[in-house]
Amino acid sequence: MNQESNKSSKWKSKLHEIIYEADTPAGKLFDIILLFFILASVILVMLESVENYDKDYHEFFNIAEWVITILFTIEYFGRIISIKKPSQYIFSFYGIVDLLSTLPKYLSLLFIGTHYIVAFRALRLLRVFRILKLARYIGASNNLMHALKASKAKIAVFLFFIFILSIILGTVMYLVEGDQGSGFTSIPRSVYWAIVTLTTVGYGDIAPVTPIGQSIAALIMIMGYGIIVIPTGIVTAEFVTSEKIHTNTQSCEFCGAEGHKDDAEYCRKCGHKIHR
């Protein structure tokens, strides 16, 4: 009984090493193969949306998509089997992405009637979620995610400040341009213009006509260039800091946590010993 349990534990541990980690030859090969199929799937979705291609190669697209879907299904269940706490993966961001990117092909079997063509097309488009799986296999993305999480409070405060500034500027522009027939018909519409101008988008659907309004608009445009740089600087500073902390692709078999330091012996999240 113990021998069977040990054998089961060993192959699950090996499967976990292949699927979740990229520091081993087998793990690297698995990631490369998976990357190929993810990209192939996304390309198929895009080509399938071209009417002429879909008409000539519909059967090929369908078979290829089924092959890729089955492979991703095997991968999905492999990830569940090889981790001791499956719920940690199933309800994680990548677990939900993996499920959303795999289900549509199976759900399409339920929508075979002509009445469900619109729903069927919408379900097929969900397969584009597979592009999000790419982030898992790009090493620098872990540092970027860490930088974004570390700077979220600063960015939130900054965005709140921009929101307040947009309301103030929108209100001022409404007072200046409200009676000139230039499109500033209400404060909400003026705030919309302020946001568009601050972000340097500039749709041109609303434009000030008075000299004062144009002067204010010019100042807002100049401010916009400076405002865009601030969140980039915040994230960049955190990104540089996170790069100094060397991490590997070691994944905890118990909870699935990643981003451990090179010399870590225990999981940073649950405290279990990391398999080496």
C-alpha positions as CSV (number, residue, x, y, z in Angstrom):
1,M,0.0,0.0,0.0
2,N,2.8,2.4,0.9
3,Q,4.7,1.4,-2.3
4,E,1.6,2.3,-4.4
5,S,1.2,5.6,-2.5
6,N,4.9,6.4,-3.0
7,K,4.6,5.7,-6.7
8,S,1.6,7.9,-7.0
9,S,3.3,10.7,-5.2
10,K,6.4,10.4,-7.3
11,W,4.6,10.6,-10.7
12,K,2.5,13.4,-9.5
13,S,5.6,15.2,-8.3
14,K,7.2,14.6,-11.7
15,L,4.1,15.8,-13.5
16,H,4.0,19.0,-11.3
17,E,7.7,19.6,-12.1
18,I,7.0,19.4,-15.9
19,I,3.8,21.4,-16.0
20,Y,4.5,24.1,-13.4
21,E,8.2,24.7,-13.6
22,A,10.5,25.8,-16.4
23,D,13.9,25.3,-14.9
24,T,14.2,21.7,-15.9
25,P,14.7,20.4,-19.6
26,A,11.3,18.6,-19.5
27,G,9.6,21.8,-18.1
28,K,11.2,24.0,-20.8
29,L,10.1,21.6,-23.5
30,F,6.5,21.5,-22.2
31,D,6.4,25.3,-22.1
32,I,7.7,25.6,-25.7
33,I,5.1,23.1,-27.0
34,L,2.3,24.8,-25.1
35,L,3.4,28.2,-26.4
36,F,3.3,26.9,-29.9
37,F,-0.3,25.6,-29.5
38,I,-1.5,28.8,-27.8
39,L,-0.2,30.9,-30.6
40,A,-1.6,28.5,-33.2
41,S,-5.0,28.6,-31.5
42,V,-5.1,32.4,-31.5
43,I,-4.0,32.6,-35.2
44,L,-6.8,30.0,-36.0
45,V,-9.4,32.2,-34.3
46,M,-8.3,35.3,-36.2
47,L,-8.2,33.5,-39.6
48,E,-11.6,31.9,-38.9
49,S,-13.1,35.4,-38.6
50,V,-12.1,36.1,-42.2
51,E,-15.1,35.0,-44.3
52,N,-13.1,33.8,-47.3
53,Y,-10.7,31.7,-45.2
54,D,-13.5,30.2,-43.1
55,K,-15.4,29.3,-46.3
56,D,-12.4,27.5,-47.9
57,Y,-10.8,26.0,-44.8
58,H,-13.7,25.6,-42.3
59,E,-13.2,21.9,-41.9
60,F,-9.5,22.2,-41.3
61,F,-10.1,25.0,-38.7
62,N,-12.7,22.9,-36.9
63,I,-10.4,19.8,-36.7
64,A,-7.3,21.8,-35.7
65,E,-9.4,23.6,-33.0
66,W,-10.6,20.3,-31.6
67,V,-7.1,18.9,-31.4
68,I,-5.9,22.0,-29.6
69,T,-8.9,22.0,-27.3
70,I,-8.3,18.4,-26.3
71,L,-4.6,19.1,-25.6
72,F,-5.5,22.1,-23.4
73,T,-8.1,20.0,-21.6
74,I,-5.5,17.4,-20.8
75,E,-3.2,20.2,-19.6
76,Y,-6.0,21.6,-17.4
77,F,-6.7,18.4,-15.7
78,G,-3.0,17.7,-15.4
79,R,-2.6,20.9,-13.5
80,I,-5.4,19.9,-11.2
81,I,-4.1,16.4,-10.6
82,S,-0.5,17.4,-9.9
83,I,-1.2,19.9,-7.2
84,K,-2.2,18.9,-3.7
85,K,-4.7,21.7,-3.3
86,P,-6.6,21.8,-6.7
87,S,-8.9,24.7,-5.6
88,Q,-5.8,26.9,-5.4
89,Y,-5.3,26.5,-9.1
90,I,-9.0,26.2,-10.2
91,F,-10.0,29.5,-8.6
92,S,-6.7,31.3,-9.4
93,F,-6.5,33.9,-12.3
94,Y,-4.7,31.5,-14.6
95,G,-7.0,28.6,-13.6
96,I,-10.1,30.7,-14.7
97,V,-8.4,31.8,-17.9
98,D,-7.5,28.2,-18.7
99,L,-11.1,27.1,-18.2
100,L,-12.6,30.0,-20.2
101,S,-10.2,29.3,-23.1
102,T,-11.1,25.6,-23.1
103,L,-14.8,25.5,-22.6
104,P,-16.1,27.4,-25.7
105,K,-15.4,24.5,-28.1
106,Y,-17.4,22.1,-25.9
107,L,-20.2,24.6,-25.3
108,S,-20.5,25.1,-29.1
109,L,-21.9,21.6,-29.3
110,L,-24.9,22.8,-27.5
111,F,-25.5,25.7,-30.0
112,I,-25.9,23.8,-33.3
113,G,-29.2,25.3,-34.4
114,T,-29.6,28.3,-36.6
115,H,-31.3,30.2,-33.8
116,Y,-28.0,30.2,-31.8
117,I,-25.6,31.4,-34.5
118,V,-25.0,34.8,-32.7
119,A,-24.4,33.0,-29.3
120,F,-22.1,30.5,-31.0
121,R,-20.0,33.2,-32.6
122,A,-19.7,34.9,-29.2
123,L,-18.6,31.7,-27.5
124,R,-15.9,31.1,-30.2
125,L,-14.5,34.5,-29.5
126,L,-13.8,33.5,-25.9
127,R,-11.0,31.3,-27.2
128,V,-8.9,34.5,-27.6
129,F,-8.5,34.2,-23.8
130,R,-5.7,31.8,-24.6
131,I,-3.5,34.7,-25.4
132,L,-3.5,35.5,-21.6
133,K,-1.9,32.1,-21.0
134,L,1.2,33.5,-22.6
135,A,2.0,35.7,-19.6
136,R,2.6,32.6,-17.5
137,Y,5.6,31.6,-19.7
138,I,7.3,35.0,-20.0
139,G,9.8,35.3,-17.2
140,A,9.7,39.1,-17.0
141,S,6.0,39.1,-16.6
142,N,6.3,37.9,-13.0
143,N,8.4,40.9,-12.2
144,L,6.0,43.2,-13.9
145,M,3.0,41.7,-12.0
146,H,4.9,42.2,-8.8
147,A,5.7,45.8,-9.7
148,L,2.0,46.5,-10.5
149,K,0.8,45.0,-7.2
150,A,3.4,46.9,-5.2
151,S,2.5,50.2,-6.8
152,K,-1.3,49.7,-6.9
153,A,-1.9,52.0,-3.9
154,K,0.2,54.9,-5.4
155,I,-1.5,54.4,-8.8
156,A,-5.0,54.4,-7.1
157,V,-4.2,57.7,-5.3
158,F,-2.9,59.2,-8.6
159,L,-6.0,58.1,-10.5
160,F,-8.3,59.5,-7.8
161,F,-6.4,62.8,-8.1
162,I,-6.9,62.8,-11.9
163,F,-10.6,62.1,-11.4
164,I,-10.9,65.2,-9.1
165,L,-8.9,67.3,-11.5
166,S,-11.1,66.3,-14.4
167,I,-14.2,67.3,-12.5
168,I,-12.7,70.7,-11.6
169,L,-11.4,71.4,-15.1
170,G,-14.7,70.2,-16.7
171,T,-16.7,72.5,-14.4
172,V,-14.4,75.5,-15.3
173,M,-14.8,74.8,-19.0
174,Y,-18.6,74.5,-18.6
175,L,-18.6,78.0,-17.0
176,V,-16.4,79.4,-19.7
177,E,-17.9,77.7,-22.8
178,G,-21.4,76.7,-21.7
179,D,-23.2,79.5,-23.5
180,Q,-21.0,79.5,-26.7
181,G,-22.6,76.5,-28.5
182,S,-19.3,74.7,-28.6
183,G,-20.6,71.4,-27.2
184,F,-20.0,72.0,-23.5
185,T,-23.7,71.5,-22.8
186,S,-23.4,70.1,-19.3
187,I,-20.8,69.5,-16.6
188,P,-20.7,65.7,-17.2
189,R,-20.1,66.3,-20.9
190,S,-17.4,68.9,-20.0
191,V,-15.8,66.4,-17.6
192,Y,-15.7,63.9,-20.5
193,W,-13.9,66.5,-22.7
194,A,-11.4,67.1,-19.8
195,I,-10.6,63.4,-19.6
196,V,-10.2,63.0,-23.3
197,T,-7.9,66.1,-23.4
198,L,-5.9,65.1,-20.3
199,T,-5.2,61.6,-21.8
200,T,-4.1,63.3,-25.1
201,V,-6.7,61.3,-27.0
202,G,-8.4,64.3,-28.5
203,Y,-11.5,63.0,-30.4
204,G,-12.4,66.5,-31.6
205,D,-16.1,66.1,-31.1
206,I,-16.0,69.0,-28.6
207,A,-13.7,72.0,-28.9
208,P,-13.5,75.4,-27.1
209,V,-14.1,78.5,-29.2
210,T,-13.4,81.4,-26.8
211,P,-9.8,82.6,-26.2
212,I,-10.0,81.8,-22.5
213,G,-11.4,78.3,-23.2
214,Q,-8.6,77.7,-25.7
215,S,-6.0,78.9,-23.3
216,I,-7.3,76.5,-20.6
217,A,-7.4,73.7,-23.2
218,A,-3.8,74.3,-24.1
219,L,-2.7,74.1,-20.5
220,I,-4.6,70.9,-20.0
221,M,-2.9,69.4,-23.1
222,I,0.5,70.2,-21.7
223,M,-0.5,68.8,-18.3
224,G,-1.6,65.6,-20.1
225,Y,1.9,64.8,-21.3
226,G,3.3,65.1,-17.7
227,I,0.4,63.1,-16.3
228,I,1.0,60.1,-18.6
229,V,4.6,59.8,-17.4
230,I,3.7,59.6,-13.7
231,P,2.2,56.1,-13.5
232,T,4.9,54.8,-15.9
233,G,7.5,56.1,-13.5
234,I,5.8,54.6,-10.5
235,V,5.7,51.1,-12.0
236,T,9.2,51.4,-13.5
237,A,10.6,52.2,-10.1
238,E,8.9,49.1,-8.6
239,F,10.0,47.0,-11.6
240,V,13.6,47.9,-11.1
241,T,13.4,47.1,-7.4
242,S,11.8,43.7,-8.1
243,E,14.4,42.8,-10.7
244,K,17.1,42.9,-7.9
245,I,15.3,40.0,-6.2
246,H,16.2,36.9,-8.2
247,T,13.3,34.5,-8.5
248,N,12.9,31.1,-10.3
249,T,10.0,29.1,-11.7
250,Q,9.8,26.9,-8.6
251,S,6.1,26.2,-7.9
252,C,4.8,24.9,-4.6
253,E,3.2,21.5,-5.0
254,F,0.8,22.2,-2.1
255,C,-0.7,25.6,-3.0
256,G,0.8,26.4,-6.4
257,A,2.4,29.6,-5.4
258,E,5.2,30.9,-7.6
259,G,7.9,33.6,-7.6
260,H,10.1,32.1,-4.9
261,K,13.7,33.4,-4.4
262,D,16.5,31.3,-5.7
263,D,17.6,30.2,-2.2
264,A,14.1,29.6,-0.8
265,E,13.5,26.3,0.9
266,Y,9.9,26.9,2.0
267,C,6.9,28.2,0.2
268,R,6.4,32.0,0.7
269,K,2.6,31.5,0.9
270,C,1.8,28.3,2.8
271,G,5.2,27.4,4.4
272,H,5.5,23.9,3.0
273,K,8.9,22.7,1.9
274,I,9.6,23.3,-1.8
275,H,10.5,20.2,-3.8
276,R,14.0,20.4,-5.4
